[in-house]
Amino acid sequence: MATTKITKEEWAVSEEYIARLREDNANFAALCGRPRLAHTETYGCQQNVNDTERIRGMLHKAGFEFTENAGEADLIIYNTCAVRENAEQKVFGRLGILKHLKEQRPELMVAVCGCMVQQEHITEKIKKVHDHVDLIFGTHALWRMPQLLYKAMHDAGVVVDITESDGSIAEDVPIMRDKEQKAWVSVMYGCNNFCTYCIVPYVRGRERSRAPEDIMAEVRCLVKNGTSEISLLGQNVNSYGKDLGLDIDFADLLRMINEIEGVRRIRFMTSHPKDLTDKLIYTIRDCDKVCKQLHLPFQAGSNKILKQMNRHYTREQYLAIIDKVKAEMPGIALTTDVIVGFPTETNEDFKDTMDIIKYVRYDSIFSFIYSRREGTPAAKLDFVLSDEEIHKNFDELLRVQNGICKEKNLEYVGRIETVLVDGVSKTNKELMTGRTESGKIVNFAGTPDMVGNYIDIRITKAKQWSLEGQIE
């Protein structure tokens, strides 16, 4: 499938509605003596975070200002996740609370967007149970948000756009980022892998890559505005370029960005093991700005389960990749995703997963109990293990991995690590916080004027999930 772009004519329609919203908001401010306020909440992956930055960019251009307090907002937008059931339940819970707020303030606009509502049965549930929602739009309609919002603000009834699409790319959408010193840059969208447990290909569409010149232009613009750390995003970045008809793959893209003056650190996620080539391993090794950190999900350690998950690799192939990565880049930080309790998983299969955890010794993992997703092949499978057994296995995985995390962190004590300062620590407001090249969180005594700077820190203490240190 060839990747298509939203045309300038199509985007001009969105620009027209941004102008209409801006005029509305100016009239509102003149009448009420304050700007119209928007509140956004994001659930799920970093791609959703990046999408919310675009939503906020369009709203900002339309004259909205922002508030962290939903209670004082004139517009509330939930950008949702469909990957796990608990994320959906959180959104439904929040919508239930908003019903009372809407009764008190009928002029409040409520919108739900993202992966969750791209599923028709979820949208129908929202329309039926939460009729106070004014606007519902899916992942493929994000760039059309201005006209959808304008219609919702001026017409009676809920506005819905969950158009089915393989997906196109909109390059001109404005972005309002949370941080200046680091930025997420999407290099591709969608997924072609159809893992049997995963809803993403159904709600995000097929893989489609951005043109390299568009990515490079965005990175250069970011650098010009003070950004020095770039994190490249895609459901499977290793597939980048396959749909472009160009002789450029993800390894080539990394090398191109590595040459941009002003970029200091490059990160990326997520990689799929079946597409991680020797060329990419050597590129990570040789590019001085590419952080020596690799997120490589293995999901399950049993070949039987991997096949039923449609992952297209064996445990032996995965471990061979890990061995090569470690040989080429000793000390590289490794992270992964693991699913516990896939329907057909037995205790013996789980033992295979634990064997990989103990062999690889990840710096950290993202672990989840399997969540049944309507519309995926795995949703039709019966569970072998009881809920009690699955939770017992999950607790065992966390116990072992937590011990490994602490041991890996202890290796940093005494080292001097260069940290990009992010801001005030979330766990101790008297400290500043930042990350090492390997992605470790470091808390230390410092001052707010250090934000955005790279500072050498001597690591003095290792905790379970973070490090502490002092400025050298």
matplotlib code that plots the C-alpha trace (Angstrom):
import matplotlib.pyplot as plt

x = [0.0, 1.4, 1.4, -0.9, -0.7, -3.5, -3.5, -2.9, -6.5, -7.8, -5.8, -6.9, -10.4, -9.1, -7.3, -10.6, -12.3, -9.4, -9.9, -13.7, -12.9, -10.4, -13.1, -15.6, -13.0, -12.2, -15.9, -16.1, -13.2, -14.7, -18.0, -16.8, -13.6, -11.4, -10.1, -11.9, -10.1, -9.3, -8.3, -6.7, -6.0, -4.0, -4.2, -1.9, 1.3, 3.7, 2.0, -1.1, 1.0, 2.3, -1.3, -2.4, 0.4, -1.2, -4.6, -3.3, -1.4, -4.7, -6.6, -3.8, -3.9, -7.7, -7.4, -7.9, -5.8, -5.2, -5.9, -4.9, -8.2, -11.0, -13.5, -12.8, -12.4, -14.8, -13.7, -12.5, -10.8, -9.9, -7.4, -8.0, -6.2, -7.7, -4.8, -5.9, -9.3, -8.3, -7.5, -11.0, -12.6, -10.7, -12.2, -15.7, -15.2, -14.1, -17.1, -19.4, -18.0, -18.3, -22.0, -22.6, -20.3, -22.2, -25.5, -24.1, -22.6, -24.5, -22.2, -19.2, -18.0, -16.9, -14.9, -13.5, -11.0, -8.2, -7.9, -10.7, -13.4, -12.1, -13.9, -17.6, -18.9, -17.2, -18.5, -22.1, -21.7, -20.6, -23.5, -26.0, -24.6, -22.9, -25.2, -23.5, -20.5, -20.6, -17.8, -16.3, -13.5, -11.1, -7.4, -7.9, -10.0, -7.5, -6.5, -10.2, -10.7, -11.2, -14.3, -15.7, -15.3, -16.8, -19.9, -20.2, -20.1, -22.8, -25.1, -27.3, -26.5, -23.3, -20.8, -19.1, -16.3, -14.7, -14.2, -12.5, -9.2, -5.9, -4.7, -3.0, -0.4, -1.1, 2.1, 0.8, -0.9, 0.6, 2.1, 2.2, 4.9, 5.2, 9.0, 11.5, 14.6, 13.2, 10.6, 8.7, 8.8, 6.6, 8.4, 5.5, 2.0, 0.0, 1.0, 1.0, 1.9, -1.6, -0.4, -3.4, -3.8, -3.4, -6.1, -3.6, -3.7, -7.5, -7.6, -4.4, -4.5, -1.7, 1.9, 2.7, 6.0, 6.6, 8.9, 12.4, 12.6, 9.5, 11.1, 14.4, 12.6, 10.8, 14.0, 15.9, 13.0, 13.0, 16.8, 16.4, 14.0, 16.2, 15.5, 18.5, 16.9, 14.8, 12.7, 11.5, 8.1, 6.4, 4.4, 7.3, 10.1, 12.1, 9.6, 10.2, 10.4, 9.0, 5.9, 7.8, 9.4, 12.7, 16.0, 15.9, 15.2, 15.2, 18.9, 19.5, 17.1, 19.0, 22.3, 20.7, 19.4, 22.7, 24.3, 22.0, 24.0, 22.4, 20.9, 22.7, 20.6, 18.4, 16.1, 13.4, 10.6, 9.3, 11.3, 9.9, 12.4, 11.4, 12.6, 15.7, 18.6, 22.3, 22.5, 20.3, 22.5, 25.6, 24.0, 23.0, 26.6, 28.3, 26.1, 27.5, 24.2, 22.0, 21.5, 22.8, 19.4, 17.1, 13.5, 12.8, 9.5, 9.6, 6.1, 6.4, 9.2, 7.4, 7.7, 4.2, 2.8, 4.9, 3.4, -0.1, 0.6, 1.7, 5.0, 7.0, 10.1, 11.2, 12.8, 16.1, 16.0, 15.1, 18.0, 20.4, 19.5, 20.1, 23.4, 24.6, 23.4, 25.3, 28.4, 28.4, 27.5, 28.6, 26.6, 23.7, 20.5, 17.8, 14.0, 11.1, 7.4, 6.0, 2.4, 1.5, -1.6, -2.2, -5.2, -3.3, -0.3, 0.5, 2.8, 5.4, 5.1, 5.4, 8.6, 10.0, 9.2, 11.0, 14.0, 14.4, 13.9, 16.7, 19.0, 18.7, 18.6, 16.6, 17.1, 13.4, 10.3, 6.7, 4.7, 1.0, -1.6, -3.3, -6.4, -9.0, -9.7, -12.9, -12.2, -8.8, -8.3, -7.0, -10.3, -11.9, -9.5, -10.3, -8.0, -5.9, -4.8, -7.1, -7.2, -5.5, -2.7, -2.2, -1.9, 0.5, 2.8, 2.6, 3.6, 6.5, 7.7, 7.6, 9.5, 12.3, 12.5, 12.4, 15.5, 17.3, 16.3, 17.9, 21.0, 21.4, 20.9, 23.6, 26.1, 25.8, 26.9, 30.2, 29.9, 29.7, 26.7, 25.7, 22.1, 19.7, 17.8, 14.0, 12.7, 11.7, 11.6, 8.1, 9.1, 10.9, 10.1, 13.4, 15.4, 15.8, 15.5, 16.8, 17.8, 21.1, 21.8, 20.6, 17.3, 17.8, 16.1, 18.5, 17.4, 19.9, 20.2, 20.1, 18.3, 15.5, 17.8, 19.5, 16.5, 17.5, 21.2, 23.4, 25.1, 27.6, 26.3, 28.2, 25.8, 25.7, 22.7, 20.6, 16.9, 14.4, 13.3, 15.8, 19.2, 20.4, 23.6, 25.4, 26.7, 30.4]
y = [0.0, 3.4, 6.0, 9.0, 12.5, 14.9, 17.5, 21.1, 21.7, 19.3, 20.9, 24.3, 23.3, 22.6, 25.9, 27.7, 26.1, 27.0, 30.6, 30.3, 28.9, 31.6, 34.2, 32.5, 32.4, 36.1, 36.9, 34.6, 36.4, 39.8, 38.8, 36.8, 38.7, 35.5, 33.1, 29.9, 27.1, 23.6, 20.6, 17.5, 14.0, 11.3, 7.6, 5.0, 5.0, 7.8, 7.9, 9.1, 11.7, 12.9, 13.0, 15.1, 17.5, 18.0, 18.4, 21.1, 22.7, 23.1, 24.3, 26.8, 28.2, 28.4, 30.7, 28.3, 28.5, 25.5, 24.5, 21.4, 21.7, 20.0, 21.7, 25.1, 24.0, 25.0, 22.0, 18.6, 16.2, 12.6, 11.0, 7.3, 3.9, 0.6, -1.7, -2.7, -2.9, -0.9, 2.1, 2.0, 1.6, 4.7, 6.7, 5.5, 6.4, 9.9, 10.3, 9.3, 12.0, 14.6, 13.9, 15.8, 18.6, 18.9, 19.1, 22.1, 23.7, 22.7, 24.9, 22.6, 20.7, 17.1, 15.2, 11.7, 10.7, 8.2, 4.4, 3.4, 5.2, 4.0, 0.7, 1.1, -0.9, 1.5, 4.6, 3.1, 2.5, 6.1, 7.4, 5.2, 5.5, 8.9, 11.1, 14.2, 13.7, 16.2, 15.0, 11.6, 11.2, 8.4, 8.2, 8.9, 12.0, 13.8, 16.4, 17.1, 18.0, 21.8, 21.4, 18.6, 20.7, 23.8, 21.7, 20.2, 23.7, 25.1, 22.2, 20.1, 16.4, 14.4, 14.7, 11.5, 10.7, 7.3, 6.8, 3.5, 4.1, 2.5, 6.0, 9.0, 11.4, 15.0, 17.0, 20.5, 20.0, 22.4, 20.9, 22.2, 20.3, 19.8, 20.2, 22.3, 20.2, 16.9, 16.0, 13.0, 12.8, 10.3, 8.6, 6.3, 5.3, 2.1, -1.6, -4.5, -7.3, -8.3, -10.0, -12.0, -10.2, -6.6, -4.2, -1.6, -2.5, -2.2, 1.2, 2.7, 1.4, 0.0, 1.0, 4.3, 6.1, 9.8, 11.1, 11.4, 15.1, 15.9, 14.2, 15.9, 19.3, 18.7, 17.8, 20.8, 23.1, 21.5, 22.0, 25.6, 26.1, 24.5, 20.8, 18.5, 15.1, 13.5, 10.4, 8.7, 7.0, 4.2, 1.1, -0.8, 1.6, -1.2, -1.3, 2.3, 3.1, -0.1, 1.7, 4.7, 3.1, 4.6, 2.9, 4.2, 2.2, 3.0, 2.5, 5.0, 7.5, 7.2, 8.0, 11.0, 12.4, 11.7, 14.1, 17.0, 19.7, 20.4, 17.0, 15.5, 12.4, 10.2, 7.6, 5.4, 3.0, 0.5, -2.2, -5.5, -8.4, -9.9, -6.8, -5.9, -6.3, -6.5, -3.2, -1.5, -3.0, -1.7, 1.7, 2.0, 1.0, 3.4, 6.6, 8.6, 10.4, 7.3, 6.3, 2.9, 1.8, -0.7, -1.5, -4.9, -6.6, -10.4, -10.7, -14.4, -17.0, -20.0, -20.8, -22.3, -19.0, -16.9, -18.7, -18.4, -14.7, -14.4, -12.8, -14.3, -15.3, -18.0, -17.6, -18.8, -16.1, -13.5, -14.5, -14.6, -10.9, -10.0, -11.8, -9.9, -6.6, -7.2, -8.3, -5.2, -2.8, -4.1, -2.3, -1.3, -0.8, -3.3, -3.0, -5.1, -5.8, -9.0, -10.4, -12.8, -15.0, -15.3, -17.6, -20.8, -20.1, -22.9, -22.7, -24.4, -21.7, -19.1, -20.8, -20.2, -16.5, -16.4, -18.1, -15.2, -12.6, -14.2, -14.7, -11.3, -9.3, -6.3, -2.9, -2.6, -4.2, -3.2, -6.2, -6.7, -9.3, -10.3, -8.2, -9.6, -7.2, -7.6, -8.1, -9.8, -13.5, -14.2, -13.0, -16.3, -18.5, -20.2, -19.7, -22.6, -21.1, -19.7, -16.0, -16.9, -18.7, -15.9, -13.3, -15.6, -15.9, -12.1, -11.5, -13.9, -12.1, -8.7, -10.1, -11.5, -8.4, -6.0, -7.7, -7.5, -3.8, -3.0, -4.9, -3.2, 0.2, -0.6, -1.0, 2.8, 3.8, 5.6, 6.4, 9.8, 10.0, 12.9, 13.8, 15.9, 17.9, 17.6, 19.6, 19.2, 15.6, 14.1, 12.2, 15.0, 18.6, 19.8, 17.9, 18.2, 15.2, 14.0, 11.0, 9.4, 8.3, 4.8, 6.2, 6.0, 8.6, 10.5, 12.8, 15.4, 18.7, 21.5, 24.6, 25.2, 27.1, 23.8, 22.5, 21.7, 21.4, 18.4, 18.0, 15.5, 13.7, 11.3, 8.5, 8.0, 5.8, 3.3, 2.9, 0.4, 2.7, 5.6, 6.8, 9.6, 11.7, 14.9, 17.4, 16.9]
z = [0.0, -1.0, 1.8, 1.1, 2.5, 3.4, 0.6, 1.2, 0.0, 2.6, 5.4, 4.3, 5.4, 8.8, 8.8, 7.9, 10.9, 13.2, 12.1, 12.8, 16.3, 16.9, 16.1, 18.4, 21.2, 20.8, 21.1, 24.2, 25.8, 25.1, 26.6, 29.6, 30.4, 30.2, 27.5, 26.7, 28.6, 27.4, 29.5, 27.9, 29.3, 27.6, 28.2, 26.7, 24.6, 23.6, 20.2, 22.0, 23.9, 20.5, 19.1, 22.1, 21.4, 17.9, 19.4, 21.8, 18.9, 16.9, 20.0, 20.8, 17.3, 17.6, 20.6, 23.5, 26.6, 28.9, 32.4, 34.5, 36.4, 34.5, 36.8, 35.3, 31.7, 28.9, 26.8, 28.1, 25.7, 26.6, 24.2, 24.8, 24.6, 23.5, 24.3, 27.8, 29.5, 32.6, 30.4, 28.9, 32.4, 33.6, 30.7, 31.4, 35.1, 34.2, 31.8, 34.6, 36.8, 34.0, 33.7, 37.0, 35.9, 32.6, 34.5, 36.4, 33.4, 30.2, 28.1, 28.9, 25.8, 26.3, 23.6, 23.5, 20.8, 20.0, 19.7, 22.1, 20.1, 16.8, 17.8, 16.8, 19.8, 22.2, 20.4, 20.5, 24.2, 24.8, 22.8, 24.7, 28.3, 28.2, 26.2, 27.7, 25.3, 22.5, 20.2, 19.4, 16.8, 16.0, 15.2, 11.5, 12.0, 14.3, 11.7, 11.1, 14.7, 14.1, 11.9, 14.1, 17.2, 15.5, 14.5, 18.0, 19.4, 17.1, 16.3, 18.6, 19.2, 19.3, 16.5, 15.5, 13.1, 13.4, 9.7, 8.8, 7.0, 6.3, 7.2, 5.6, 7.0, 7.8, 7.8, 8.6, 11.9, 14.5, 17.6, 21.2, 23.1, 26.8, 26.9, 25.0, 25.6, 24.3, 21.8, 20.3, 16.6, 14.8, 11.9, 11.0, 11.9, 12.1, 12.2, 9.8, 12.3, 13.6, 16.8, 17.9, 21.2, 19.8, 18.7, 17.3, 13.6, 13.7, 15.3, 13.9, 10.4, 8.2, 8.4, 6.7, 6.8, 6.8, 4.1, 5.3, 4.2, 6.4, 9.4, 8.9, 8.5, 11.8, 13.7, 12.3, 13.4, 16.9, 17.2, 16.1, 19.0, 21.6, 21.5, 21.8, 22.5, 19.8, 20.4, 17.2, 17.4, 15.6, 16.4, 14.7, 13.7, 12.2, 9.3, 8.5, 4.7, 3.3, 1.9, 0.5, -2.6, -1.6, -0.7, 2.8, 6.0, 9.7, 10.0, 7.2, 8.9, 12.2, 10.4, 8.7, 12.0, 13.7, 11.2, 12.2, 14.1, 17.5, 18.1, 21.1, 21.9, 19.7, 21.2, 19.5, 20.1, 19.5, 17.7, 16.6, 16.9, 13.6, 11.8, 13.8, 11.3, 11.8, 9.9, 12.5, 15.3, 13.7, 13.2, 16.9, 17.7, 15.4, 15.7, 18.6, 19.2, 19.3, 22.9, 23.8, 25.0, 23.2, 23.9, 22.3, 23.4, 23.5, 25.1, 25.9, 26.3, 24.9, 21.2, 21.4, 22.8, 20.4, 17.5, 18.8, 19.3, 15.6, 16.6, 13.7, 15.8, 18.2, 21.6, 20.1, 17.4, 20.0, 22.3, 19.3, 18.7, 22.3, 22.4, 19.3, 20.7, 23.9, 22.1, 19.8, 22.7, 26.1, 28.8, 26.6, 28.6, 27.6, 28.2, 27.1, 27.2, 28.7, 28.7, 31.4, 31.2, 27.4, 27.2, 26.2, 28.5, 30.9, 34.0, 31.8, 29.2, 31.9, 33.1, 29.6, 30.0, 33.4, 31.9, 29.4, 32.1, 34.1, 31.1, 29.6, 32.9, 31.6, 33.1, 33.3, 31.9, 31.0, 32.2, 31.8, 32.5, 29.2, 28.5, 26.2, 23.3, 21.3, 17.6, 18.0, 17.3, 20.8, 22.3, 21.1, 23.0, 26.4, 29.3, 30.5, 33.9, 36.5, 37.4, 40.7, 38.9, 36.4, 39.2, 41.1, 38.0, 37.5, 41.1, 40.6, 37.5, 39.3, 42.3, 40.1, 37.8, 40.7, 42.1, 38.8, 38.4, 41.8, 41.0, 37.6, 39.3, 41.9, 39.0, 38.5, 42.0, 41.8, 38.1, 36.6, 34.3, 32.0, 32.7, 30.7, 33.3, 32.9, 35.9, 39.5, 40.8, 41.1, 44.2, 46.0, 45.2, 46.7, 44.1, 40.3, 38.0, 34.7, 32.7, 31.7, 28.2, 29.2, 30.3, 34.1, 36.2, 38.4, 41.3, 42.6, 44.4, 41.8, 40.6, 38.0, 35.7, 35.0, 33.0, 29.5, 30.3, 30.3, 33.7, 35.0, 38.1, 40.4, 41.3, 45.1, 45.7, 43.8, 44.5, 42.9, 40.1, 40.2, 41.1, 43.3, 42.8, 43.3, 40.7, 39.9]

ax = plt.figure().add_subplot(projection="3d")
ax.plot(x, y, z, "-o")
ax.set_aspect("equal")
plt.show()
